[in-house]
């Protein structure tokens, strides 16, 4: 008689829109739907004050047959926990982890965010919660070391999170310029990019600068562009996935110079998958996601960022080709395939 499939619940808190954690959960659910030994449910637990967006519903329900949207502390949330044999939880929410362990469920955590240094009740409870999991996967060594600064648990590992990576290819000789991708918010390094670009006096034709995205920092960005006398900075705003792939594959260098203690940094990974190297800062998990082919500047240091951009522009075609190829090939050692989760859930 055939065994019944294991009941797998992929669950995490959500702001209601499509972000990095939601993208990872959807990618997991899409992969798990093809594994016959599992019955899969995907659940987004809404954070206080948020509402679900149609975009998230469409993307989730396009890949998973059973998708749930629940309120925290609800009876529906508890019913889903009772239903599951295995839970893959994002971060370590106690309202999921505690009842799951009380019901003797198998709990796996992917920890996306660093531990904050404040000593308060919230941090104490979440510290207890994280230690209840059967396995803990941190999305960068930086995040791991904030939770386990000394000896590392045998139940822990560093497993970077990814979603669908771009595949489009552009020959290195046809790539041009620098590209930033992200929300325009404080400490993402957009102001430093503009100042370093102006300082370097690049040819706009050979080294165009493109800033993808938008956000509350836009008035500051526009004012700085005018103040620095920069012309022809490309600002397409938010673009669809196909257009983003075009920009990523056709740029010569990706710029990710944050100074936010970035937990991981997805855009350098996306760029590496299409052979585009990155200039990152020594900030949080960015050096890890940028890989050994990245150029690294000090966070918030305009002069050092300009130095990296000038070094990138001065590379010969062969030097650039080798660095781009290293960016792509080294990614295979950095990331784990989805089969990694399949084996972990089953065993």
N, C-alpha and C positions, 0 to 999 in steps of 0.2 A: 504494500500500500504506500502511495506517494506521501511524503511529508508535506504538511501544510507550510506555506511560505511564512517566513518571519515577518512580523509587522514592524516596519521601519517608519518612525516619525522624525522628519527633518523640521526643526522648529527654532524660531528665534524672534526676538522683539523687532518691531519695524516702525518707522516713522510714517508708513503708509505709502511711500513712494519707492522708486527703483533706485537703490544705492548699491554700494559695494557688498554689503552683507546679504541683501536680497538677491543680488546677482549670483553670489556663491551658492546660496540655498537653492536657487532655481537650477543652476548647473548640476548640483548634486542630485536633485530630484530627477532631472532629465536623464542622467546616467543611470540612476537606480531603477527607473522605469523599465530599463532593458535587462535587468537582472531577475531571472525567473524565480529565484529563491526568496525574493522579497515582495511584500505588498507595501506600497509606498503611500504615505500621506505627507503633504507639505502644509505647514501651519505658520502663519504670521500673527504674532501677538502684538496688538496695537499698543503703542506707548500712550501715556496720558495726553489728551488734547489733540491727538492726530486723527486723520481720516484716511481711508484707503483711496488710492488713485486708480483710475481706469487702466493706466499703463501697466501698473504692477499686476493687476488682475489678468490682463490680456497675456502678459509674458509668462506668468506662472501657470495659468490654465491651458496655455498652448503646449506645455511640456509634461504636465502632471495631471492625471485623471482625478485625483482627490486633493483639492486645495481648500484650506480652511482659513478664515479670518476671525480671530477671537479677541475678546477683551481680557485684560489681565485679571486674574482672580475669578474668572467666570466658571460656571459649571461645565460649559463646553470645553474649556481648557482641561479641566480635570478628567472629563470623559475621554479625551484624546490621549492623555497620559496613561489612563487605565488600559486603553486599547492596545498600546504599543508594547512590543517586546524589547525594541532597541530605540533609543532616542539619540539623535545627533543634534545637540543644543548649541546655539551661538552664544558665546560668552558664558556666564554662569548664573543666570537668573534664579534666585532661590525659590520663586513660586513655581518653577518647573523642576529644578533639580531635587529639592527636598521631597515633594510628593512622589517623584519618580523613584527615588531610592527607598522611600518607605514602602512602596509597592513592589520592591525587588526587581526593578527594571534595569536593563543595561544602559549606562549613560556615557556618551562620548561628548566631549566639549571641544569646539574650536574657539580659541580665545583670540579675539580680534583687537582688543584694546589694552594698552599698558595699564599697570596698576598705578593709581594716583597716590601720592605720598601722604595725603591727609589721614589722620587717625580719627575715625568716627565710626558710628554704629553701622552705617552702610558698608564701609570697607571691611569691617569685621565679619558681617554676615556673608558678604560675597567671598571673603577669604575662606570661610567654612564651606561654602557651597562648592568652590572650585576643588577642594580636597575630597569631596564626595564622589567625584567622577571616576569611572573605571579607567578612562584614558583622557589625557589633555593634550591637545595639539595647538601650539602657539604659532601665529602667522609670521613671526620673525623672531630671531634670536634676541633682538632688542626687547620685544614684548615679553618673551620668556624670562629674561633676566630681571625684569621689574617684578615678576611674580615669584620667581625662584632665584634670588640673587646669588645664592651660595651653591650648595650641592643641588643637582638636578634630580628630580624624582625619576625612578625607573618607569613610571606610568606617564611620563611627559616626553614630548618631542617637538621639534620645530617643523611645521608643515605649512608652507606659504599657501594662502588661499588664492584661487584664480576662478575666473568664469570663462566665457568664450573668448579666446584670444584671436586677434586679427590674423588673417592668413595672406592678405594681399601682398604682392611682391613688386618692388620697384628696383631696377638695377642701380647699384651705387652711383654710377656716373650720371644718373639722371636726377639724383636727389639734390635738394637745395635748402639752405637756410636752417633756422632754429625754430622749434615749435614748443609752446607751452600748452598743456591740456588740463583744465580743472576749473573749479569754482573760483571766482575772483573775490577772495576773502583775505583778511589780514594774515600775514606770516606764511603765505604760500610762495613768496619770493617774486611776485610780479613786479613790484617796484624795483627790486634789485636787478631783475632782468633788464628793465628799460634803462636803468642807469648804467649798467655794464655794457649794454649794447651801444649807448651813446658814447661812452668812454672809449670804446674800441673803434669807432668810426668805420664800421663795415660798409662795403658796397651793398646797396639795397638790391641791386640786380643779382649779385652772386650770393649774398647772405641775407635774404629777406627774413623778417621776424614775424611769426604768426602766433597770436594769442587766441586759443580756442576757449570758449566758455563765456560766462557772464557772472554777475553777482553784485553784492552791495559795494564792492570797492571800485566799481566802474567810474564814478565821478572822479575819484582820486587818480585812476589810471589815465583817463582822458586829460585831466589837468597836467599830469606829469609829462605826458607825450608832448603837449603844447609847450610846457616849460623847457623841456630838453631840446625842442626844435626837431623832433623826430618826424620823418615823413614816411608815408607808405607802410606803417605798421598794419598788418592785416588782422582784422578782428571780426571773424565770421559769426561770432556768438555761439550758441549751442547748435550742434549739427546732429543729423541722424547718424546711425552706426556706420552705414556705407561711406558717408562723407568723412567720418572720423578715421576710418581705415585708410582712405585716400591720403588724408593729411599725414597720418602716422608713417605710412610706407614711403612717402615721397619727400619727407624731411631728411636732412642730413644728420641732425642731432636733436634729441629730445632734451628739454630743460625741465628739471624738477628740483629747484633750489629752495625748498621749504625750510623754515626754522620753527617747526611746531611740535618737535618730537614725534614725527610721523610714525605711525604704528608699522606700516609696511611700505606702501607706495606701489600702486598697481600700474600706473602709466609707464614707468621704466620697463616693467615686465612685458607689457603689451608691445612696446617699441622693440624690445629685444627679440620678440617672436618673429618680427619681420626684418631682423638684421640691422636695426637702427640703434646705435649706441646712445648713451645718456650722459648728461652732465648733471650730477646730483650734489647735494650737500651732505656733510658728515652729520646727519640729523636722523635720530631714531633708526628705523629700518631701511632708510633709503640706500645706504651703501650696499646692503644685502640685495635689494631688488634691482639696483643698477648693475651689480655684478662686477667681475674683475676687469671688464673692458671699459667701465665708466671712468670719467674724469670727475674728481671730487674736490669741491670747494668748501670753505668754512661757512657755516650758516650766517646769513646776514652780512657777509663781507663782500661788498660790491667789487672791490679791487681784485679779490681772489676769484670771484665769478668771472670777471672780465679776463683774467689770466687764462682760465680754463677755456673760455670761448675763443680766445685768440689762439691758444694751442690747438683747439679743434680745427679752426680755420686754416692753420698753417700746415696741417698734415698733408703728405703726398697722397695721391690716389691709392697707391699700394698700402700705405700705412692705414688709411681709412678702411680699405677693403678688409684687411686682416682684423682690425678692431671690430668692424661690423659682424664679421663671421664669428669671432669669438663671443660677441654678445649673444648671438643666436645659439651656437652650439653649447655654450656653458649653461644655458637655460635648462637643458635636459637633466643636468645633475642637481639643479636647484629645486625644480618642481617635482611633485609626485603625480603619477597618473591616477585617474579616478578609481582604477582597480585597487589601489591602496586602501580606499575606504571600504570597498566591497569585501575584501579579505578581513579587515578589522571588524566590521559589523558581524560577519558570519562566524568568526572565531571567538 
